[in-house]
Every structure is written in structure tokens, then in C-alpha cells.
Amino acid sequence: MTTAKILAFAGSARQDSINKKLVKVALEGAKAAGAEVTYLDFRDLPIPLYDGDLEEAEGLPENVLKLKALMKAHQGFLIACPEYNSSITPLLKNAIDWASRSEPGELPLECFAGKVAVLMSASPGALGGLRGLVHVRSILGNIGVLVLPDQQAISIAYQAFNENGNLKDEVQQTSILQLGSKLATVTAKLNSPI
């Protein structure tokens, strides 16, 4: 079977982000299932707020080109999505918007079309960021990403992780590992030669 190439990231730049911790658990599940996983921290790849005038005057910023290259080089996305006011974070939406802009000779939405994604969230609130996942799922689905139905939302998340970055609750830990594993397995099957 083909080895799946997975890009894992959180829609947060916070250094001690609970969503970064969450996606790192999931990527271990993907690796255990045989995937080749790359972790992306948006703190290391700052991009400006999308501006059509900037794009027209200067083209795509260098870090946007790096982001697009990373996305095109991977078949699947593990995404931990913080919830801001019941919706997607500005950081994640901005990254999606820039990555959707075509370079010369590039197919429309090439970074997204035919990709597979799994979503998860962690939040200090009681719903675990679940409301924001609805918006992320809708956006990605509309730009050609196959978003698997499996997802997890971890509530009261500031208390959910131990000092090693794993979830204290074994059922939650297993569920998040399984998200990574499921993405790796489905992505590999979809990209295997017939």
C-alpha cells in the first residue's frame, strides 16, 4: 500500500497552544499507522493578512509559497482547530485564503482538491470547540477537501493534558490517536495505484 503523506497543524500560533498539543497526539497515531508526517507550526511561517492589492502588486508572499508547497506535497491534513467566538480562527482562515490563491500555471485550488482531512479541537469550554469545527468542515468541503466524518472535541482542555503532552483520559487519548490512524489509512488507500 502507498505511504500516506500527512501535514499536521493547528490553527493557533500560541506557544503553549492546547490545539498544538492535540494535533501532536494525533500525528503519533498517523505515524503508527505508517504515514509520513510533517508538523507545521504557523508561528514559524508568519504570513500577512490576505490583501488582494498586495497580491496584485507583489505576488504571493514568500511564506505563502512555502505553505502552498507544503500543502501540495502532502495528501492529507490533520488539523486541530481552536474555536474563536463559535467559529474558525483568523489565523487558520487566513492561511486557507492565501493557499487558495493560484500561482501561474497552477490548477484552481490545487492545495486542496483531492486532499483528505481530519478535524479535531480542544477548548477550555464545555463544548470543546465543536461549533468551530462545523465552519472549518464547511469551508474545506467547499474547496475540494474530503473531510472525514470522524472528529473529536476535547472540553475543559487546560486540564486535559499531562506534562508529557498526552491526554490524561485514556479514552480521549485513544480516540485522538485513532483519528491520526484513520486519516493515514484512508489517505493511503485513496492514493494507492489500482
N, C-alpha and C positions, 0 to 999 in steps of 0.2 A: 504494500500500500504506500502511496505517496506520503511524505512527511509534511504535515501542515506547518505553514509559517504564520505565526501569530504575533501581532503587535498589541501590547498591553499598555494601557494608560488610564489615568484618572483625570476627570475634568476639574482638577484643582491644582493650584500652584503652591499651596501651603506646604511648608517644610514637613510638618508633622500631621499631614492630612490623614484622616481615618479612611478615606477612599483610596489613597495610595496604598495603605496597609492592606485594604480589602483586595485590591487587584493583584497585589503581590502574592496573596494566598491563592487566588485563582490561577495565576500563572504557574504556580507549582503543580497544580492539577493538570494543566496543559502539558507541561514538561513530562510529568509522569506518564502521560498518555502518548508520548513520543513526539510532541510538537517541538519545533524550533521557535523559541520565544524571544522577542526583543522588548525590553521595557523602555518606555518613553516617559520622561518627566518634563512636563511643559515648562518648568522653571529653567531647564537647561536649553530651551528652544523658544525664547520670547518672540512673539510676533505682534505687530501693531494692530490696533483696532481696524477692521476692514473699512477701506475707504476707496471707492471707485475712482476718485480723482488721482489718488496716489498710484493706484494700479495703472491707470492710463498714462500717467507721467513717467513712472519709473519701472513699470512691470511688476512682477511678483517679487516681494522681498526675499532675500537670501534664505532666511529661516523658513519661509513658506515653501520654497523649493525643496529644502531639506525634509520638511514634513511630508510633502507630496511624494518625494522619492521613497521615504519610509513606508508610507501607506501603499504605494504601488508595488513595493517589494514583498508585501505580506498579503495572505489570502483571507485572514480572519482578524477580528478585533475583539479583545477583551476590554470592556470599558466599565469603569466604576464612575458613577455619575452622582456627584453631590446635588442636592436639591436646594435651589435658591427661590424662595417665595413660590413654592409649589411648581417650579419649572426647571429648565436647563440652566446651567451656569453660563455666564457671559464668556468665560474662557473656552469652554467646550463648543459653544455655538460659533464663536469667532473662528476657532480652528476649522470647524466644518465648513464655514462660509468661505474662508480663504482656500481650503483644499478643493472646493468645488469649482474654483476658477480655472479655466483651461489654459494651458500653455499652447504655443503654436504647434500644430501637428498632433495635438492630443485629443483623444475622443472626449466627448462631454462626460463629466462625472467619472472619469477614469479611476480616480482614487477610491470610488465607492461601488461602482457597478460590478455585480457578481461576487462581492465580498460577503462574508458571514460574520455575524457579531453576536455576542452575548453581553447582556447588561446586568449590572448589579449596583447597589447603592448602600451607603452607610450614613446614618444621620443621628444626631443627638435626640431627635424627636421620636414620637411613638410609632410613626408610620415607616420609619427607616429610609425615607427618601422616595417612597413608592410613587408619589404623584409626579415627580420629575421624570421618572422612567417612562411614563406614558408619552411625554413630549419627545424625549430622545428617540423612542421607538418609532414614533410617527415621522420625525424628520429623516431618520436613517432609511426607513422603509420607502419614503417618497423619493429618495435619491439612489435607489437601486441596491441597498444592502438587505440581505436576508437576515433578519433579526430572529434568532431562535426564541421560541416561546418560554424556555427556561429562564428564570431570573430570580434574584434574591434581593431582599431589602433588610438590612440589619438595623434594628432600632436601638435606642439608648447606646449608641456605638462608642461613646467615650469610655464606657465601662466594659466594652465587649472584647477588647484585645488584651493579651498578656504582654509581658516585657519582651518576648521574642517575636511579636508581631502576628501571632496566631490568635484565632478566636478562642476565648475561654470555653465557650459552649461547644462540645464535641459534635453535636448535630449540625450546628451552623458551620463549623469548620469543614465537616464532610460535605455539606451542601455547596459551599463555595469551591472546594476542590473539584467537586463533580461538575460545576459549571465550566471550569477550565478544561476538564477532561472531555466533556460533551462537545465543546467548541472544537477541540483538537480532532476528535473522531469524525464529526460531521464535515469539517473543513477538508480533512484528508480524503474522505470518501468522495466528496463533490469534486475534488481536483485530481482524482486518480484517473489514469487513462482507461478507457473502456476496453 
